[in-house]
Amino acid sequence: MSQPLVAPADRPPADSAPAVDLTGIVRRFGHGANRIVAVDHVDLRIERGEVVALLGPNGAGKTTTIDVLLGLSEPDEGTARVLGTHPHRAVTAGRLAAVLQTGGLLSDLTVRETISVVAGLHGASGRIAEVIDRADLTAIARRRVGKCSGGEKQRVKFALALLPDPDVLVLDEPTAGMDVTARRRFWEAMRADADAGRTIVFATHYLEEAEQFARRTIVMNHGRVVADGATARLRASLGGRIVSAAIPGGIAALAAELRADASVAEVSTDADRLTVRTEASDLLAGRLLSLGACDLEITAPTLESAFTSLTEDPS
Ligand SMILES: Nc1ncnc2c1ncn2[C@@H]1O[C@H](COP(=O)(O)OP(=O)(O)OP(=O)(O)O)[C@@H](O)[C@H]1O
């Protein structure tokens, strides 16, 4: 592979640039006392072919980050590059596409007509049959969009996003409001694309969607990235047991030691009480008892509560 030895700093060669490269992104809204920092110094690098979930509670900054990534919103600070170029250029070149929560479809057109019209605009008429198939729309191709369910409409938007055959596909809560069956169908339609190597970034509230679909999960809260790693690893760190006990005679050294332990996901202290989330709960409980621990409790966190603890305000 021939690559220049020295590439201009702001323009990496198009074939080696990451799919997404956000650096120091800040996005604020409002003024004075009403000022909100929706995205607060976010750095995000996503390589080509990655499937990444952007997970976080309401107001975490997911949509704002996605808007910057798509070039729909300019950041107040920082730079956004997609495939080595400005997001606008990537969109215009048909290399970046999105399925967004907003943006209407014309209800009088059928599913096939909708896709045909947009395909005509993009010079992609040769791909109509393929995207209808990919988005699992064959059975409802003649249905008027106005008669489609929310899940079906999202699949129509997904088909439209596939028309330019983009390298990077971004989806903002694509299954919001769908029932379990509709969500499953939507992700089945997406899976083939992910397996084929397209870079996919999606925002979701659903931990299960990240677990089932994304190899990497980025957790956002209050405009910041609070966790970023392999979804399986995140899941393991959210699993385990919570061991809590009162330890007589000082716990600072023990807490520091446990924080450095790879089997320990989380350590917190409150006066003489130590609380630890760990995969090795029995081992730890034994050790704490040998140190004279009392009032020992071992509880299983639900994934939901573990996620909440990851995104709750520090106190
Ligand atoms: N145009 C805007 N004007 C003012 N505030 C905004 C605007 N857009 C977003 N915000 C605020 O920025 C913060 C982040 O919002 P954002 O929509 O990015 O979060 P989110 O993680 O996508 O949330 P949700 O899951 O509810 O969609 C929120 O406090 C929101 O109210």
The ligand as an SDF file (V2000), in Angstrom:
LIG
                    3D

 31 33  0  0  0  0  0  0  0  0999 V2000
  -31.2900   23.3830   20.3560 N   0  0  0  0  0  0  0  0  0  0  0  0
  -31.1270   23.3170   21.6630 C   0  0  0  0  0  0  0  0  0  0  0  0
  -31.3230   24.3980   22.4540 N   0  0  0  0  0  0  0  0  0  0  0  0
  -31.1330   24.3460   23.7910 C   0  0  0  0  0  0  0  0  0  0  0  0
  -30.7650   23.2330   24.4480 N   0  0  0  0  0  0  0  0  0  0  0  0
  -30.5580   22.1130   23.7220 C   0  0  0  0  0  0  0  0  0  0  0  0
  -30.7290   22.0990   22.3070 C   0  0  0  0  0  0  0  0  0  0  0  0
  -30.4480   20.8460   21.8560 N   0  0  0  0  0  0  0  0  0  0  0  0
  -30.1270   20.1360   22.9470 C   0  0  0  0  0  0  0  0  0  0  0  0
  -30.1870   20.8860   24.0600 N   0  0  0  0  0  0  0  0  0  0  0  0
  -29.8820   20.4430   25.4360 C   0  0  0  0  0  0  0  0  0  0  0  0
  -28.6110   19.8180   25.4140 O   0  0  0  0  0  0  0  0  0  0  0  0
  -28.5910   18.6970   26.2840 C   0  0  0  0  0  0  0  0  0  0  0  0
  -28.2030   17.4530   25.4900 C   0  0  0  0  0  0  0  0  0  0  0  0
  -29.2800   17.1230   24.6230 O   0  0  0  0  0  0  0  0  0  0  0  0
  -29.2200   15.9220   23.5860 P   0  0  0  0  0  0  0  0  0  0  0  0
  -30.4700   15.9620   22.7910 O   0  0  0  0  0  0  0  0  0  0  0  0
  -27.9380   15.9580   22.8530 O   0  0  0  0  0  0  0  0  0  0  0  0
  -29.2130   14.6660   24.5600 O   0  0  0  0  0  0  0  0  0  0  0  0
  -29.5290   13.1360   24.2270 P   0  0  0  0  0  0  0  0  0  0  0  0
  -28.5010   12.3410   24.9430 O   0  0  0  0  0  0  0  0  0  0  0  0
  -29.6370   12.9390   22.7640 O   0  0  0  0  0  0  0  0  0  0  0  0
  -30.9300   12.9540   24.9280 O   0  0  0  0  0  0  0  0  0  0  0  0
  -32.1980   12.0580   24.4820 P   0  0  0  0  0  0  0  0  0  0  0  0
  -31.7910   10.6650   24.7570 O   0  0  0  0  0  0  0  0  0  0  0  0
  -33.2730   12.5370   25.3880 O   0  0  0  0  0  0  0  0  0  0  0  0
  -32.4620   12.3290   23.0300 O   0  0  0  0  0  0  0  0  0  0  0  0
  -29.9540   18.6140   26.9030 C   0  0  0  0  0  0  0  0  0  0  0  0
  -29.8970   19.2680   28.1440 O   0  0  0  0  0  0  0  0  0  0  0  0
  -30.8440   19.3910   25.9360 C   0  0  0  0  0  0  0  0  0  0  0  0
  -31.9400   19.9510   26.5910 O   0  0  0  0  0  0  0  0  0  0  0  0
  1  2  1  0
  2  3  1  0
  2  7  2  0
  3  4  2  0
  4  5  1  0
  5  6  2  0
  6  7  1  0
  6 10  1  0
  7  8  1  0
  8  9  2  0
  9 10  1  0
 10 11  1  0
 11 12  1  0
 11 30  1  0
 12 13  1  0
 13 14  1  0
 13 28  1  0
 14 15  1  0
 15 16  1  0
 16 17  2  0
 16 18  1  0
 16 19  1  0
 19 20  1  0
 20 21  2  0
 20 22  1  0
 20 23  1  0
 23 24  1  0
 24 25  2  0
 24 26  1  0
 24 27  1  0
 28 29  1  0
 28 30  1  0
 30 31  1  0
M  END
$$$$
